[in-house]
Amino acid sequence: MKRSDAIPYISYCIDDALAEHDVADLMLPLSSKVKLVGWQCGFEPLFVAVWSYLDVELDDNEAEEIARDFLTERKWFADEPTEADYVI
């Protein structure tokens, strides 16, 4: 999946301080420092946009861990949290 294909499926936006931001406030085009972390759920994916509030680039593992922890807090996973299907 390309980055542009994932944008319509962004459901949450958070920074590395776990501050949630409104998806409608997301600036397009996305900065290259914003990681899109996604899980395939049925026919449509769910993506979490993750970035650093310090304006540094997160690596893929950091972004995935932040997104997974956020979704776990929201009880999004039915069972144990799983690895992301996409990190773009």
PDB file with SEQRES, HELIX, SHEET and CRYST1 records, atoms N, CA, C and O in Angstrom:
SEQRES   1 A   88  MET LYS ARG SER ASP ALA ILE PRO TYR ILE SER TYR CYS          
SEQRES   2 A   88  ILE ASP ASP ALA LEU ALA GLU HIS ASP VAL ALA ASP LEU          
SEQRES   3 A   88  MET LEU PRO LEU SER SER LYS VAL LYS LEU VAL GLY TRP          
SEQRES   4 A   88  GLN CYS GLY PHE GLU PRO LEU PHE VAL ALA VAL TRP SER          
SEQRES   5 A   88  TYR LEU ASP VAL GLU LEU ASP ASP ASN GLU ALA GLU GLU          
SEQRES   6 A   88  ILE ALA ARG ASP PHE LEU THR GLU ARG LYS TRP PHE ALA          
SEQRES   7 A   88  ASP GLU PRO THR GLU ALA ASP TYR VAL ILE                      
HELIX    1 AA1 ARG A    3  ALA A    6  1                                   4    
HELIX    2 AA2 ILE A    7  TYR A    9  5                                   3    
HELIX    3 AA3 VAL A   23  ASP A   25  5                                   3    
HELIX    4 AA4 ASP A   60  GLU A   73  1                                  14    
SHEET    1 AA1 5 GLU A  20  HIS A  21  0                                        
SHEET    2 AA1 5 ILE A  10  ASP A  15 -1                                        
SHEET    3 AA1 5 GLU A  44  TRP A  51  1                                        
SHEET    4 AA1 5 LYS A  35  CYS A  41 -1                                        
SHEET    5 AA1 5 TYR A  86  VAL A  87 -1                                        
CRYST1    1.000    1.000    1.000  90.00  90.00  90.00 P 1           1          
ATOM      1  N   MET A   1       0.845  -1.174   0.000  1.00  0.00           N  
ATOM      2  CA  MET A   1       0.000   0.000   0.000  1.00  0.00           C  
ATOM      3  C   MET A   1       0.893   1.240   0.000  1.00  0.00           C  
ATOM      4  O   MET A   1       1.886   1.313   0.724  1.00  0.00           O  
ATOM      5  N   LYS A   2       0.519   2.195  -0.817  1.00  0.00           N  
ATOM      6  CA  LYS A   2       1.265   3.451  -0.878  1.00  0.00           C  
ATOM      7  C   LYS A   2       0.728   4.418   0.173  1.00  0.00           C  
ATOM      8  O   LYS A   2      -0.406   4.297   0.638  1.00  0.00           O  
ATOM      9  N   ARG A   3       1.563   5.368   0.526  1.00  0.00           N  
ATOM     10  CA  ARG A   3       1.207   6.377   1.524  1.00  0.00           C  
ATOM     11  C   ARG A   3      -0.081   7.113   1.149  1.00  0.00           C  
ATOM     12  O   ARG A   3      -0.948   7.325   1.997  1.00  0.00           O  
ATOM     13  N   SER A   4      -0.199   7.494  -0.104  1.00  0.00           N  
ATOM     14  CA  SER A   4      -1.391   8.226  -0.551  1.00  0.00           C  
ATOM     15  C   SER A   4      -2.659   7.374  -0.442  1.00  0.00           C  
ATOM     16  O   SER A   4      -3.744   7.906  -0.209  1.00  0.00           O  
ATOM     17  N   ASP A   5      -2.524   6.054  -0.609  1.00  0.00           N  
ATOM     18  CA  ASP A   5      -3.671   5.155  -0.473  1.00  0.00           C  
ATOM     19  C   ASP A   5      -4.132   5.026   0.977  1.00  0.00           C  
ATOM     20  O   ASP A   5      -5.308   4.771   1.239  1.00  0.00           O  
ATOM     21  N   ALA A   6      -3.203   5.201   1.918  1.00  0.00           N  
ATOM     22  CA  ALA A   6      -3.511   5.016   3.340  1.00  0.00           C  
ATOM     23  C   ALA A   6      -4.193   6.229   3.966  1.00  0.00           C  
ATOM     24  O   ALA A   6      -4.909   6.088   4.957  1.00  0.00           O  
ATOM     25  N   ILE A   7      -3.985   7.402   3.411  1.00  0.00           N  
ATOM     26  CA  ILE A   7      -4.480   8.644   4.020  1.00  0.00           C  
ATOM     27  C   ILE A   7      -5.987   8.617   4.316  1.00  0.00           C  
ATOM     28  O   ILE A   7      -6.380   9.055   5.398  1.00  0.00           O  
ATOM     29  N   PRO A   8      -6.840   8.134   3.427  1.00  0.00           N  
ATOM     30  CA  PRO A   8      -8.282   8.131   3.752  1.00  0.00           C  
ATOM     31  C   PRO A   8      -8.651   7.222   4.927  1.00  0.00           C  
ATOM     32  O   PRO A   8      -9.737   7.349   5.491  1.00  0.00           O  
ATOM     33  N   TYR A   9      -7.765   6.320   5.291  1.00  0.00           N  
ATOM     34  CA  TYR A   9      -8.054   5.361   6.354  1.00  0.00           C  
ATOM     35  C   TYR A   9      -7.456   5.757   7.698  1.00  0.00           C  
ATOM     36  O   TYR A   9      -7.463   4.954   8.630  1.00  0.00           O  
ATOM     37  N   ILE A  10      -6.935   6.985   7.821  1.00  0.00           N  
ATOM     38  CA  ILE A  10      -6.394   7.454   9.098  1.00  0.00           C  
ATOM     39  C   ILE A  10      -7.561   7.708  10.046  1.00  0.00           C  
ATOM     40  O   ILE A  10      -8.438   8.525   9.767  1.00  0.00           O  
ATOM     41  N   SER A  11      -7.556   7.000  11.161  1.00  0.00           N  
ATOM     42  CA  SER A  11      -8.624   7.151  12.156  1.00  0.00           C  
ATOM     43  C   SER A  11      -8.175   7.923  13.381  1.00  0.00           C  
ATOM     44  O   SER A  11      -8.988   8.557  14.054  1.00  0.00           O  
ATOM     45  N   TYR A  12      -6.882   7.871  13.673  1.00  0.00           N  
ATOM     46  CA  TYR A  12      -6.348   8.543  14.850  1.00  0.00           C  
ATOM     47  C   TYR A  12      -5.044   9.231  14.501  1.00  0.00           C  
ATOM     48  O   TYR A  12      -4.306   8.786  13.621  1.00  0.00           O  
ATOM     49  N   CYS A  13      -4.765  10.328  15.204  1.00  0.00           N  
ATOM     50  CA  CYS A  13      -3.507  11.063  15.051  1.00  0.00           C  
ATOM     51  C   CYS A  13      -2.950  11.309  16.447  1.00  0.00           C  
ATOM     52  O   CYS A  13      -3.623  11.893  17.296  1.00  0.00           O  
ATOM     53  N   ILE A  14      -1.725  10.865  16.680  1.00  0.00           N  
ATOM     54  CA  ILE A  14      -1.113  11.044  17.997  1.00  0.00           C  
ATOM     55  C   ILE A  14       0.355  11.401  17.842  1.00  0.00           C  
ATOM     56  O   ILE A  14       0.993  11.083  16.838  1.00  0.00           O  
ATOM     57  N   ASP A  15       0.868  12.066  18.854  1.00  0.00           N  
ATOM     58  CA  ASP A  15       2.305  12.317  18.868  1.00  0.00           C  
ATOM     59  C   ASP A  15       2.953  11.382  19.892  1.00  0.00           C  
ATOM     60  O   ASP A  15       2.271  10.612  20.569  1.00  0.00           O  
ATOM     61  N   ASP A  16       4.265  11.463  19.990  1.00  0.00           N  
ATOM     62  CA  ASP A  16       4.965  10.522  20.858  1.00  0.00           C  
ATOM     63  C   ASP A  16       4.796  10.834  22.347  1.00  0.00           C  
ATOM     64  O   ASP A  16       5.315  10.102  23.189  1.00  0.00           O  
ATOM     65  N   ALA A  17       4.086  11.896  22.679  1.00  0.00           N  
ATOM     66  CA  ALA A  17       3.709  12.169  24.068  1.00  0.00           C  
ATOM     67  C   ALA A  17       2.301  11.638  24.340  1.00  0.00           C  
ATOM     68  O   ALA A  17       1.726  11.887  25.400  1.00  0.00           O  
ATOM     69  N   LEU A  18       1.758  10.907  23.374  1.00  0.00           N  
ATOM     70  CA  LEU A  18       0.422  10.311  23.413  1.00  0.00           C  
ATOM     71  C   LEU A  18      -0.698  11.351  23.470  1.00  0.00           C  
ATOM     72  O   LEU A  18      -1.793  11.077  23.959  1.00  0.00           O  
ATOM     73  N   ALA A  19      -0.405  12.537  22.965  1.00  0.00           N  
ATOM     74  CA  ALA A  19      -1.449  13.549  22.826  1.00  0.00           C  
ATOM     75  C   ALA A  19      -2.210  13.260  21.539  1.00  0.00           C  
ATOM     76  O   ALA A  19      -1.619  13.131  20.467  1.00  0.00           O  
ATOM     77  N   GLU A  20      -3.525  13.161  21.662  1.00  0.00           N  
ATOM     78  CA  GLU A  20      -4.357  12.871  20.492  1.00  0.00           C  
ATOM     79  C   GLU A  20      -4.714  14.172  19.788  1.00  0.00           C  
ATOM     80  O   GLU A  20      -5.021  15.180  20.425  1.00  0.00           O  
ATOM     81  N   HIS A  21      -4.668  14.130  18.466  1.00  0.00           N  
ATOM     82  CA  HIS A  21      -4.991  15.283  17.644  1.00  0.00           C  
ATOM     83  C   HIS A  21      -6.161  14.925  16.739  1.00  0.00           C  
ATOM     84  O   HIS A  21      -6.378  13.752  16.434  1.00  0.00           O  
ATOM     85  N   ASP A  22      -6.909  15.923  16.313  1.00  0.00           N  
ATOM     86  CA  ASP A  22      -8.056  15.696  15.444  1.00  0.00           C  
ATOM     87  C   ASP A  22      -7.578  15.365  14.033  1.00  0.00           C  
ATOM     88  O   ASP A  22      -6.704  16.045  13.496  1.00  0.00           O  
ATOM     89  N   VAL A  23      -8.140  14.337  13.443  1.00  0.00           N  
ATOM     90  CA  VAL A  23      -7.768  13.931  12.087  1.00  0.00           C  
ATOM     91  C   VAL A  23      -8.015  15.071  11.097  1.00  0.00           C  
ATOM     92  O   VAL A  23      -7.257  15.237  10.142  1.00  0.00           O  
ATOM     93  N   ALA A  24      -9.054  15.843  11.319  1.00  0.00           N  
ATOM     94  CA  ALA A  24      -9.380  16.953  10.419  1.00  0.00           C  
ATOM     95  C   ALA A  24      -8.297  18.033  10.409  1.00  0.00           C  
ATOM     96  O   ALA A  24      -8.203  18.804   9.455  1.00  0.00           O  
ATOM     97  N   ASP A  25      -7.477  18.094  11.466  1.00  0.00           N  
ATOM     98  CA  ASP A  25      -6.415  19.089  11.550  1.00  0.00           C  
ATOM     99  C   ASP A  25      -5.113  18.626  10.909  1.00  0.00           C  
ATOM    100  O   ASP A  25      -4.139  19.377  10.867  1.00  0.00           O  
ATOM    101  N   LEU A  26      -5.093  17.405  10.416  1.00  0.00           N  
ATOM    102  CA  LEU A  26      -3.888  16.857   9.804  1.00  0.00           C  
ATOM    103  C   LEU A  26      -3.555  17.637   8.544  1.00  0.00           C  
ATOM    104  O   LEU A  26      -4.396  17.787   7.657  1.00  0.00           O  
ATOM    105  N   MET A  27      -2.348  18.125   8.470  1.00  0.00           N  
ATOM    106  CA  MET A  27      -1.914  18.937   7.333  1.00  0.00           C  
ATOM    107  C   MET A  27      -1.532  18.032   6.162  1.00  0.00           C  
ATOM    108  O   MET A  27      -0.692  17.144   6.303  1.00  0.00           O  
ATOM    109  N   LEU A  28      -2.149  18.264   5.017  1.00  0.00           N  
ATOM    110  CA  LEU A  28      -1.806  17.518   3.808  1.00  0.00           C  
ATOM    111  C   LEU A  28      -1.063  18.446   2.872  1.00  0.00           C  
ATOM    112  O   LEU A  28      -1.460  19.607   2.775  1.00  0.00           O  
ATOM    113  N   PRO A  29      -0.040  18.039   2.191  1.00  0.00           N  
ATOM    114  CA  PRO A  29       0.534  16.699   2.230  1.00  0.00           C  
ATOM    115  C   PRO A  29       1.229  16.443   3.559  1.00  0.00           C  
ATOM    116  O   PRO A  29       1.748  17.361   4.194  1.00  0.00           O  
ATOM    117  N   LEU A  30       1.229  15.189   3.962  1.00  0.00           N  
ATOM    118  CA  LEU A  30       1.838  14.797   5.226  1.00  0.00           C  
ATOM    119  C   LEU A  30       3.344  14.984   5.191  1.00  0.00           C  
ATOM    120  O   LEU A  30       4.002  14.721   4.185  1.00  0.00           O  
ATOM    121  N   SER A  31       3.859  15.436   6.295  1.00  0.00           N  
ATOM    122  CA  SER A  31       5.307  15.528   6.456  1.00  0.00           C  
ATOM    123  C   SER A  31       5.900  14.121   6.381  1.00  0.00           C  
ATOM    124  O   SER A  31       5.245  13.148   6.753  1.00  0.00           O  
ATOM    125  N   SER A  32       7.112  14.018   5.912  1.00  0.00           N  
ATOM    126  CA  SER A  32       7.782  12.711   5.863  1.00  0.00           C  
ATOM    127  C   SER A  32       8.071  12.190   7.263  1.00  0.00           C  
ATOM    128  O   SER A  32       8.398  11.015   7.431  1.00  0.00           O  
ATOM    129  N   LYS A  33       7.953  13.062   8.279  1.00  0.00           N  
ATOM    130  CA  LYS A  33       8.189  12.642   9.668  1.00  0.00           C  
ATOM    131  C   LYS A  33       6.970  11.977  10.290  1.00  0.00           C  
ATOM    132  O   LYS A  33       7.052  11.443  11.396  1.00  0.00           O  
ATOM    133  N   VAL A  34       5.842  12.004   9.593  1.00  0.00           N  
ATOM    134  CA  VAL A  34       4.627  11.343  10.077  1.00  0.00           C  
ATOM    135  C   VAL A  34       4.632   9.905   9.578  1.00  0.00           C  
ATOM    136  O   VAL A  34       4.697   9.650   8.375  1.00  0.00           O  
ATOM    137  N   LYS A  35       4.562   8.972  10.516  1.00  0.00           N  
ATOM    138  CA  LYS A  35       4.488   7.550  10.165  1.00  0.00           C  
ATOM    139  C   LYS A  35       3.026   7.124  10.190  1.00  0.00           C  
ATOM    140  O   LYS A  35       2.276   7.508  11.087  1.00  0.00           O  
ATOM    141  N   LEU A  36       2.634   6.345   9.220  1.00  0.00           N  
ATOM    142  CA  LEU A  36       1.283   5.789   9.171  1.00  0.00           C  
ATOM    143  C   LEU A  36       1.381   4.314   9.539  1.00  0.00           C  
ATOM    144  O   LEU A  36       1.989   3.518   8.823  1.00  0.00           O  
ATOM    145  N   VAL A  37       0.781   3.971  10.653  1.00  0.00           N  
ATOM    146  CA  VAL A  37       0.839   2.606  11.178  1.00  0.00           C  
ATOM    147  C   VAL A  37      -0.548   2.012  11.024  1.00  0.00           C  
ATOM    148  O   VAL A  37      -1.524   2.564  11.533  1.00  0.00           O  
ATOM    149  N   GLY A  38      -0.641   0.879  10.315  1.00  0.00           N  
ATOM    150  CA  GLY A  38      -1.951   0.341   9.989  1.00  0.00           C  
ATOM    151  C   GLY A  38      -2.146  -1.123  10.293  1.00  0.00           C  
ATOM    152  O   GLY A  38      -1.211  -1.924  10.263  1.00  0.00           O  
ATOM    153  N   TRP A  39      -3.383  -1.447  10.586  1.00  0.00           N  
ATOM    154  CA  TRP A  39      -3.819  -2.828  10.791  1.00  0.00           C  
ATOM    155  C   TRP A  39      -4.957  -3.100   9.829  1.00  0.00           C  
ATOM    156  O   TRP A  39      -5.867  -2.285   9.678  1.00  0.00           O  
ATOM    157  N   GLN A  40      -4.898  -4.244   9.187  1.00  0.00           N  
ATOM    158  CA  GLN A  40      -5.971  -4.656   8.285  1.00  0.00           C  
ATOM    159  C   GLN A  40      -7.087  -5.248   9.129  1.00  0.00           C  
ATOM    160  O   GLN A  40      -6.872  -6.223   9.849  1.00  0.00           O  
ATOM    161  N   CYS A  41      -8.277  -4.667   9.045  1.00  0.00           N  
ATOM    162  CA  CYS A  41      -9.409  -5.183   9.819  1.00  0.00           C  
ATOM    163  C   CYS A  41     -10.562  -5.409   8.850  1.00  0.00           C  
ATOM    164  O   CYS A  41     -11.302  -4.489   8.503  1.00  0.00           O  
ATOM    165  N   GLY A  42     -10.686  -6.633   8.434  1.00  0.00           N  
ATOM    166  CA  GLY A  42     -11.704  -6.938   7.433  1.00  0.00           C  
ATOM    167  C   GLY A  42     -11.267  -6.414   6.079  1.00  0.00           C  
ATOM    168  O   GLY A  42     -10.135  -6.637   5.648  1.00  0.00           O  
ATOM    169  N   PHE A  43     -12.171  -5.716   5.413  1.00  0.00           N  
ATOM    170  CA  PHE A  43     -11.866  -5.221   4.072  1.00  0.00           C  
ATOM    171  C   PHE A  43     -11.140  -3.885   4.068  1.00  0.00           C  
ATOM    172  O   PHE A  43     -10.520  -3.517   3.070  1.00  0.00           O  
ATOM    173  N   GLU A  44     -11.212  -3.158   5.176  1.00  0.00           N  
ATOM    174  CA  GLU A  44     -10.593  -1.838   5.222  1.00  0.00           C  
ATOM    175  C   GLU A  44      -9.550  -1.781   6.333  1.00  0.00           C  
ATOM    176  O   GLU A  44      -9.746  -2.356   7.404  1.00  0.00           O  
ATOM    177  N   PRO A  45      -8.452  -1.095   6.079  1.00  0.00           N  
ATOM    178  CA  PRO A  45      -7.448  -0.934   7.125  1.00  0.00           C  
ATOM    179  C   PRO A  45      -7.809   0.212   8.072  1.00  0.00           C  
ATOM    180  O   PRO A  45      -8.639   1.064   7.753  1.00  0.00           O  
ATOM    181  N   LEU A  46      -7.178   0.212   9.226  1.00  0.00           N  
ATOM    182  CA  LEU A  46      -7.252   1.324  10.156  1.00  0.00           C  
ATOM    183  C   LEU A  46      -5.836   1.845  10.327  1.00  0.00           C  
ATOM    184  O   LEU A  46      -4.921   1.070  10.606  1.00  0.00           O  
ATOM    185  N   PHE A  47      -5.642   3.136  10.164  1.00  0.00           N  
ATOM    186  CA  PHE A  47      -4.312   3.730  10.302  1.00  0.00           C  
ATOM    187  C   PHE A  47      -4.274   4.731  11.439  1.00  0.00           C  
ATOM    188  O   PHE A  47      -5.236   5.454  11.697  1.00  0.00           O  
ATOM    189  N   VAL A  48      -3.136   4.751  12.109  1.00  0.00           N  
ATOM    190  CA  VAL A  48      -2.841   5.739  13.135  1.00  0.00           C  
ATOM    191  C   VAL A  48      -1.663   6.553  12.615  1.00  0.00           C  
ATOM    192  O   VAL A  48      -0.613   5.998  12.292  1.00  0.00           O  
ATOM    193  N   ALA A  49      -1.837   7.866  12.534  1.00  0.00           N  
ATOM    194  CA  ALA A  49      -0.737   8.758  12.149  1.00  0.00           C  
ATOM    195  C   ALA A  49       0.037   9.090  13.418  1.00  0.00           C  
ATOM    196  O   ALA A  49      -0.541   9.545  14.405  1.00  0.00           O  
ATOM    197  N   VAL A  50       1.350   8.859  13.387  1.00  0.00           N  
ATOM    198  CA  VAL A  50       2.196   9.053  14.563  1.00  0.00           C  
ATOM    199  C   VAL A  50       3.374   9.940  14.194  1.00  0.00           C  
ATOM    200  O   VAL A  50       3.993   9.761  13.145  1.00  0.00           O  
ATOM    201  N   TRP A  51       3.682  10.904  15.068  1.00  0.00           N  
ATOM    202  CA  TRP A  51       4.856  11.748  14.852  1.00  0.00           C  
ATOM    203  C   TRP A  51       5.410  12.184  16.197  1.00  0.00           C  
ATOM    204  O   TRP A  51       4.789  11.961  17.236  1.00  0.00           O  
ATOM    205  N   SER A  52       6.574  12.804  16.172  1.00  0.00           N  
ATOM    206  CA  SER A  52       7.205  13.305  17.380  1.00  0.00           C  
ATOM    207  C   SER A  52       6.854  14.774  17.576  1.00  0.00           C  
ATOM    208  O   SER A  52       6.956  15.575  16.646  1.00  0.00           O  
ATOM    209  N   TYR A  53       6.447  15.116  18.776  1.00  0.00           N  
ATOM    210  CA  TYR A  53       6.163  16.525  19.056  1.00  0.00           C  
ATOM    211  C   TYR A  53       7.444  17.357  19.082  1.00  0.00           C  
ATOM    212  O   TYR A  53       7.390  18.586  19.042  1.00  0.00           O  
ATOM    213  N   LEU A  54       8.595  16.684  19.151  1.00  0.00           N  
ATOM    214  CA  LEU A  54       9.892  17.372  19.102  1.00  0.00           C  
ATOM    215  C   LEU A  54      10.371  17.581  17.673  1.00  0.00           C  
ATOM    216  O   LEU A  54      11.461  18.107  17.450  1.00  0.00           O  
ATOM    217  N   ASP A  55       9.561  17.172  16.709  1.00  0.00           N  
ATOM    218  CA  ASP A  55       9.869  17.320  15.288  1.00  0.00           C  
ATOM    219  C   ASP A  55      11.116  16.555  14.854  1.00  0.00           C  
ATOM    220  O   ASP A  55      11.882  17.018  14.009  1.00  0.00           O  
ATOM    221  N   VAL A  56      11.306  15.374  15.448  1.00  0.00           N  
ATOM    222  CA  VAL A  56      12.357  14.465  14.999  1.00  0.00           C  
ATOM    223  C   VAL A  56      11.679  13.273  14.356  1.00  0.00           C  
ATOM    224  O   VAL A  56      10.508  13.003  14.622  1.00  0.00           O  
ATOM    225  N   GLU A  57      12.396  12.569  13.523  1.00  0.00           N  
ATOM    226  CA  GLU A  57      11.795  11.421  12.841  1.00  0.00           C  
ATOM    227  C   GLU A  57      11.839  10.191  13.734  1.00  0.00           C  
ATOM    228  O   GLU A  57      12.894   9.829  14.253  1.00  0.00           O  
ATOM    229  N   LEU A  58      10.695   9.556  13.908  1.00  0.00           N  
ATOM    230  CA  LEU A  58      10.607   8.298  14.648  1.00  0.00           C  
ATOM    231  C   LEU A  58      10.974   7.161  13.726  1.00  0.00           C  
ATOM    232  O   LEU A  58      10.716   7.225  12.524  1.00  0.00           O  
ATOM    233  N   ASP A  59      11.576   6.115  14.276  1.00  0.00           N  
ATOM    234  CA  ASP A  59      11.799   4.951  13.421  1.00  0.00           C  
ATOM    235  C   ASP A  59      10.519   4.116  13.411  1.00  0.00           C  
ATOM    236  O   ASP A  59       9.615   4.334  14.217  1.00  0.00           O  
ATOM    237  N   ASP A  60      10.459   3.166  12.495  1.00  0.00           N  
ATOM    238  CA  ASP A  60       9.247   2.369  12.311  1.00  0.00           C  
ATOM    239  C   ASP A  60       8.825   1.648  13.586  1.00  0.00           C  
ATOM    240  O   ASP A  60       7.637   1.601  13.907  1.00  0.00           O  
ATOM    241  N   ASN A  61       9.792   1.084  14.316  1.00  0.00           N  
ATOM    242  CA  ASN A  61       9.471   0.336  15.532  1.00  0.00           C  
ATOM    243  C   ASN A  61       8.886   1.241  16.609  1.00  0.00           C  
ATOM    244  O   ASN A  61       7.932   0.859  17.286  1.00  0.00           O  
ATOM    245  N   GLU A  62       9.445   2.433  16.774  1.00  0.00           N  
ATOM    246  CA  GLU A  62       8.914   3.377  17.760  1.00  0.00           C  
ATOM    247  C   GLU A  62       7.482   3.768  17.413  1.00  0.00           C  
ATOM    248  O   GLU A  62       6.605   3.767  18.277  1.00  0.00           O  
ATOM    249  N   ALA A  63       7.250   4.097  16.156  1.00  0.00           N  
ATOM    250  CA  ALA A  63       5.919   4.506  15.722  1.00  0.00           C  
ATOM    251  C   ALA A  63       4.913   3.379  15.919  1.00  0.00           C  
ATOM    252  O   ALA A  63       3.794   3.618  16.373  1.00  0.00           O  
ATOM    253  N   GLU A  64       5.300   2.165  15.584  1.00  0.00           N  
ATOM    254  CA  GLU A  64       4.390   1.033  15.749  1.00  0.00           C  
ATOM    255  C   GLU A  64       4.069   0.799  17.218  1.00  0.00           C  
ATOM    256  O   GLU A  64       2.917   0.541  17.568  1.00  0.00           O  
ATOM    257  N   GLU A  65       5.070   0.887  18.073  1.00  0.00           N  
ATOM    258  CA  GLU A  65       4.842   0.684  19.508  1.00  0.00           C  
ATOM    259  C   GLU A  65       3.899   1.750  20.077  1.00  0.00           C  
ATOM    260  O   GLU A  65       3.013   1.432  20.869  1.00  0.00           O  
ATOM    261  N   ILE A  66       4.082   2.990  19.684  1.00  0.00           N  
ATOM    262  CA  ILE A  66       3.222   4.077  20.145  1.00  0.00           C  
ATOM    263  C   ILE A  66       1.778   3.848  19.683  1.00  0.00           C  
ATOM    264  O   ILE A  66       0.839   3.985  20.467  1.00  0.00           O  
ATOM    265  N   ALA A  67       1.613   3.499  18.410  1.00  0.00           N  
ATOM    266  CA  ALA A  67       0.272   3.259  17.867  1.00  0.00           C  
ATOM    267  C   ALA A  67      -0.385   2.046  18.523  1.00  0.00           C  
ATOM    268  O   ALA A  67      -1.570   2.087  18.855  1.00  0.00           O  
ATOM    269  N   ARG A  68       0.367   0.983  18.709  1.00  0.00           N  
ATOM    270  CA  ARG A  68      -0.185  -0.231  19.329  1.00  0.00           C  
ATOM    271  C   ARG A  68      -0.602   0.056  20.780  1.00  0.00           C  
ATOM    272  O   ARG A  68      -1.673  -0.374  21.209  1.00  0.00           O  
ATOM    273  N   ASP A  69       0.235   0.777  21.534  1.00  0.00           N  
ATOM    274  CA  ASP A  69      -0.112   1.127  22.916  1.00  0.00           C  
ATOM    275  C   ASP A  69      -1.373   1.985  22.966  1.00  0.00           C  
ATOM    276  O   ASP A  69      -2.228   1.797  23.831  1.00  0.00           O  
ATOM    277  N   PHE A  70      -1.480   2.927  22.034  1.00  0.00           N  
ATOM    278  CA  PHE A  70      -2.654   3.794  21.969  1.00  0.00           C  
ATOM    279  C   PHE A  70      -3.919   2.973  21.714  1.00  0.00           C  
ATOM    280  O   PHE A  70      -4.926   3.151  22.400  1.00  0.00           O  
ATOM    281  N   LEU A  71      -3.866   2.078  20.732  1.00  0.00           N  
ATOM    282  CA  LEU A  71      -5.047   1.264  20.421  1.00  0.00           C  
ATOM    283  C   LEU A  71      -5.362   0.272  21.535  1.00  0.00           C  
ATOM    284  O   LEU A  71      -6.527  -0.053  21.763  1.00  0.00           O  
ATOM    285  N   THR A  72      -4.344  -0.205  22.224  1.00  0.00           N  
ATOM    286  CA  THR A  72      -4.559  -1.108  23.358  1.00  0.00           C  
ATOM    287  C   THR A  72      -5.296  -0.372  24.472  1.00  0.00           C  
ATOM    288  O   THR A  72      -6.214  -0.928  25.075  1.00  0.00           O  
ATOM    289  N   GLU A  73      -4.907   0.866  24.752  1.00  0.00           N  
ATOM    290  CA  GLU A  73      -5.605   1.669  25.765  1.00  0.00           C  
ATOM    291  C   GLU A  73      -7.072   1.862  25.398  1.00  0.00           C  
ATOM    292  O   GLU A  73      -7.934   1.913  26.276  1.00  0.00           O  
ATOM    293  N   ARG A  74      -7.349   1.968  24.126  1.00  0.00           N  
ATOM    294  CA  ARG A  74      -8.721   2.160  23.647  1.00  0.00           C  
ATOM    295  C   ARG A  74      -9.469   0.831  23.501  1.00  0.00           C  
ATOM    296  O   ARG A  74     -10.626   0.804  23.080  1.00  0.00           O  
ATOM    297  N   LYS A  75      -8.793  -0.272  23.856  1.00  0.00           N  
ATOM    298  CA  LYS A  75      -9.365  -1.622  23.763  1.00  0.00           C  
ATOM    299  C   LYS A  75      -9.830  -1.945  22.345  1.00  0.00           C  
ATOM    300  O   LYS A  75     -10.881  -2.553  22.140  1.00  0.00           O  
ATOM    301  N   TRP A  76      -9.017  -1.522  21.367  1.00  0.00           N  
ATOM    302  CA  TRP A  76      -9.347  -1.754  19.965  1.00  0.00           C  
ATOM    303  C   TRP A  76      -9.126  -3.203  19.565  1.00  0.00           C  
ATOM    304  O   TRP A  76      -9.863  -3.738  18.737  1.00  0.00           O  
ATOM    305  N   PHE A  77      -8.123  -3.838  20.142  1.00  0.00           N  
ATOM    306  CA  PHE A  77      -7.819  -5.229  19.802  1.00  0.00           C  
ATOM    307  C   PHE A  77      -8.774  -6.158  20.541  1.00  0.00           C  
ATOM    308  O   PHE A  77      -9.057  -5.956  21.722  1.00  0.00           O  
ATOM    309  N   ALA A  78      -9.269  -7.177  19.843  1.00  0.00           N  
ATOM    310  CA  ALA A  78     -10.193  -8.135  20.460  1.00  0.00           C  
ATOM    311  C   ALA A  78      -9.467  -9.003  21.487  1.00  0.00           C  
ATOM    312  O   ALA A  78     -10.016  -9.310  22.545  1.00  0.00           O  
ATOM    313  N   ASP A  79      -8.257  -9.389  21.178  1.00  0.00           N  
ATOM    314  CA  ASP A  79      -7.449 -10.217  22.078  1.00  0.00           C  
ATOM    315  C   ASP A  79      -6.166  -9.460  22.393  1.00  0.00           C  
ATOM    316  O   ASP A  79      -6.197  -8.279  22.740  1.00  0.00           O  
ATOM    317  N   GLU A  80      -5.061 -10.139  22.270  1.00  0.00           N  
ATOM    318  CA  GLU A  80      -3.751  -9.518  22.470  1.00  0.00           C  
ATOM    319  C   GLU A  80      -3.431  -8.595  21.299  1.00  0.00           C  
ATOM    320  O   GLU A  80      -3.807  -8.874  20.160  1.00  0.00           O  
ATOM    321  N   PRO A  81      -2.737  -7.498  21.583  1.00  0.00           N  
ATOM    322  CA  PRO A  81      -2.328  -6.608  20.476  1.00  0.00           C  
ATOM    323  C   PRO A  81      -1.443  -7.352  19.475  1.00  0.00           C  
ATOM    324  O   PRO A  81      -0.622  -8.187  19.854  1.00  0.00           O  
ATOM    325  N   THR A  82      -1.622  -7.040  18.217  1.00  0.00           N  
ATOM    326  CA  THR A  82      -0.854  -7.700  17.165  1.00  0.00           C  
ATOM    327  C   THR A  82       0.102  -6.705  16.525  1.00  0.00           C  
ATOM    328  O   THR A  82      -0.021  -5.492  16.700  1.00  0.00           O  
ATOM    329  N   GLU A  83       1.046  -7.243  15.787  1.00  0.00           N  
ATOM    330  CA  GLU A  83       1.961  -6.380  15.043  1.00  0.00           C  
ATOM    331  C   GLU A  83       1.184  -5.690  13.914  1.00  0.00           C  
ATOM    332  O   GLU A  83       0.217  -6.232  13.378  1.00  0.00           O  
ATOM    333  N   ALA A  84       1.630  -4.502  13.577  1.00  0.00           N  
ATOM    334  CA  ALA A  84       0.982  -3.756  12.502  1.00  0.00           C  
ATOM    335  C   ALA A  84       1.195  -4.456  11.165  1.00  0.00           C  
ATOM    336  O   ALA A  84       2.220  -5.101  10.944  1.00  0.00           O  
ATOM    337  N   ASP A  85       0.235  -4.324  10.298  1.00  0.00           N  
ATOM    338  CA  ASP A  85       0.349  -4.863   8.951  1.00  0.00           C  
ATOM    339  C   ASP A  85       1.103  -3.894   8.032  1.00  0.00           C  
ATOM    340  O   ASP A  85       1.714  -4.306   7.046  1.00  0.00           O  
ATOM    341  N   TYR A  86       1.050  -2.602   8.369  1.00  0.00           N  
ATOM    342  CA  TYR A  86       1.705  -1.583   7.557  1.00  0.00           C  
ATOM    343  C   TYR A  86       2.393  -0.563   8.453  1.00  0.00           C  
ATOM    344  O   TYR A  86       1.843  -0.160   9.478  1.00  0.00           O  
ATOM    345  N   VAL A  87       3.584  -0.150   8.072  1.00  0.00           N  
ATOM    346  CA  VAL A  87       4.226   1.028   8.638  1.00  0.00           C  
ATOM    347  C   VAL A  87       4.786   1.786   7.443  1.00  0.00           C  
ATOM    348  O   VAL A  87       5.751   1.368   6.803  1.00  0.00           O  
ATOM    349  N   ILE A  88       4.150   2.906   7.172  1.00  0.00           N  
ATOM    350  CA  ILE A  88       4.492   3.658   5.958  1.00  0.00           C  
ATOM    351  C   ILE A  88       5.047   5.017   6.370  1.00  0.00           C  
ATOM    352  O   ILE A  88       5.404   5.825   5.512  1.00  0.00           O  
TER     353      ILE A  88                                                      
END                                                                             
